[in-house]
Amino acid sequence: MLEEFKKFLIAGNMVDMAVGFIFGGAFATVIKSMVANVIMPPVGMLMGKVDFSQLFIALDGKEYASMEALDKAAAPAIKYGIFINDIISFVILGFVVFMFIKGYNKLKEPEAEAEPTTKVCSECAMEIPIEAKKCGHCGNTNV
């Protein structure tokens, strides 16, 4: 069982998948940073100098000046600004992955269609082997 597990871990596609997860996580971090630090500041500025990362609703009924004050008080809150940032990150990441897969599929060689192995008899319309000289169903010799 240990030997079988070792083969499973070392299999080529398992290593490829692990590398994919590592790069995917790193790429997601870069996208999240791009949204938080590049995209959202101009969007916030256009919407009246709103910092989306600081938008929250305190659930304890008190007022907090900033997210830091909220976190320091350990107050429960709905942090909808961070959620908006995360949704935008998700959409961008999804679009980038979609474009990557679309490009990859264009580069892949199309699979060759399999040669037909049967043909249809002109008399009885039954399928017969392509090399047949005579239909096994009706005896037609003009196949």
C-alpha positions as CSV (number, residue, x, y, z in Angstrom):
1,M,0.0,0.0,0.0
2,L,2.9,2.4,0.8
3,E,4.5,1.7,-2.6
4,E,1.1,2.4,-4.3
5,F,0.8,5.7,-2.4
6,K,4.3,6.6,-3.4
7,K,3.5,6.0,-7.1
8,F,0.4,8.1,-6.7
9,L,2.3,11.1,-5.3
10,I,5.1,10.9,-7.8
11,A,2.8,10.5,-10.9
12,G,3.4,13.3,-13.4
13,N,-0.1,14.7,-13.5
14,M,-0.1,14.9,-9.7
15,V,3.0,17.0,-9.7
16,D,1.6,19.2,-12.5
17,M,-1.6,19.7,-10.5
18,A,0.4,20.7,-7.4
19,V,2.5,23.2,-9.4
20,G,-0.8,24.6,-10.9
21,F,-2.2,25.1,-7.4
22,I,0.9,26.9,-6.2
23,F,0.9,29.2,-9.3
24,G,-2.8,29.7,-9.0
25,G,-2.5,30.8,-5.4
26,A,0.3,33.2,-6.2
27,F,-1.6,34.6,-9.2
28,A,-4.8,35.1,-7.1
29,T,-2.7,37.1,-4.6
30,V,-1.4,39.3,-7.4
31,I,-4.9,39.9,-8.8
32,K,-6.2,40.7,-5.3
33,S,-3.4,43.2,-4.8
34,M,-4.1,44.8,-8.2
35,V,-7.8,45.2,-7.4
36,A,-7.1,46.6,-3.9
37,N,-4.2,48.9,-4.8
38,V,-4.7,49.8,-8.5
39,I,-8.3,49.4,-9.6
40,M,-10.3,50.3,-6.5
41,P,-8.6,53.6,-5.6
42,P,-9.6,55.3,-8.9
43,V,-13.1,53.8,-8.7
44,G,-13.4,55.1,-5.2
45,M,-12.2,58.5,-6.2
46,L,-14.7,58.6,-9.0
47,M,-17.5,57.7,-6.6
48,G,-16.8,60.6,-4.2
49,K,-13.5,59.6,-2.6
50,V,-14.8,56.3,-1.1
51,D,-12.3,53.8,0.2
52,F,-14.1,50.5,-0.3
53,S,-11.8,48.6,2.0
54,Q,-13.1,50.9,4.9
55,L,-16.8,50.3,4.3
56,F,-18.5,48.3,7.1
57,I,-21.6,48.1,9.2
58,A,-20.9,47.6,12.9
59,L,-23.4,45.1,14.4
60,D,-23.0,46.2,18.0
61,G,-24.7,49.6,17.3
62,K,-21.6,51.7,18.1
63,E,-19.8,54.1,15.7
64,Y,-16.2,53.4,14.7
65,A,-14.0,55.9,12.9
66,S,-12.1,53.3,10.9
67,M,-11.7,49.6,10.2
68,E,-8.7,49.6,12.6
69,A,-10.8,50.9,15.4
70,L,-13.4,48.3,14.7
71,D,-10.8,45.5,14.7
72,K,-9.2,46.9,17.9
73,A,-12.6,46.8,19.6
74,A,-13.1,43.3,18.2
75,A,-16.7,44.3,17.4
76,P,-18.8,42.2,15.1
77,A,-19.3,43.8,11.7
78,I,-20.4,43.2,8.1
79,K,-17.3,44.3,6.1
80,Y,-19.1,44.8,2.8
81,G,-16.3,46.9,1.3
82,I,-13.8,44.1,1.5
83,F,-16.5,41.8,0.0
84,I,-16.9,44.2,-2.9
85,N,-13.1,44.1,-3.5
86,D,-13.1,40.3,-3.3
87,I,-16.0,40.0,-5.8
88,I,-14.1,42.2,-8.3
89,S,-10.9,40.2,-7.8
90,F,-12.9,37.0,-8.4
91,V,-14.4,38.4,-11.7
92,I,-11.0,39.5,-12.9
93,L,-9.3,36.2,-12.0
94,G,-12.2,34.3,-13.6
95,F,-11.8,36.3,-16.8
96,V,-8.0,35.8,-16.9
97,V,-8.4,32.1,-16.4
98,F,-11.1,32.0,-19.1
99,M,-8.8,33.8,-21.6
100,F,-5.9,31.5,-20.7
101,I,-7.9,28.4,-21.3
102,K,-9.4,29.8,-24.5
103,G,-5.8,30.5,-25.8
104,Y,-4.6,27.1,-24.7
105,N,-7.4,25.4,-26.5
106,K,-6.6,27.3,-29.7
107,L,-2.9,26.1,-29.5
108,K,-3.9,22.5,-28.9
109,E,-3.8,20.4,-32.0
110,P,-7.3,19.3,-33.0
111,E,-7.8,15.6,-32.5
112,A,-7.9,13.6,-35.7
113,E,-11.2,12.1,-36.6
114,A,-11.3,8.3,-36.5
115,E,-11.5,6.6,-39.8
116,P,-14.9,5.1,-40.4
117,T,-15.1,1.3,-39.9
118,T,-18.5,0.7,-41.3
119,K,-20.7,1.8,-44.3
120,V,-24.4,1.6,-45.1
121,C,-25.8,-1.0,-47.5
122,S,-27.5,0.8,-50.5
123,E,-30.3,-1.9,-50.5
124,C,-31.3,-2.6,-46.9
125,A,-29.6,0.5,-45.1
126,M,-27.9,-1.7,-42.5
127,E,-24.4,-1.0,-41.4
128,I,-21.7,-3.4,-42.7
129,P,-17.9,-3.5,-42.4
130,I,-16.2,-1.0,-44.8
131,E,-14.2,-3.8,-46.5
132,A,-17.3,-6.0,-47.1
133,K,-17.9,-7.0,-50.7
134,K,-21.4,-8.4,-50.0
135,C,-24.1,-7.3,-47.5
136,G,-24.5,-9.9,-44.8
137,H,-28.1,-8.9,-44.2
138,C,-29.6,-8.8,-47.7
139,G,-26.9,-10.3,-49.9
140,N,-26.5,-7.2,-52.0
141,T,-23.2,-7.2,-53.9
142,N,-23.3,-3.6,-54.9
143,V,-22.2,-2.2,-51.6
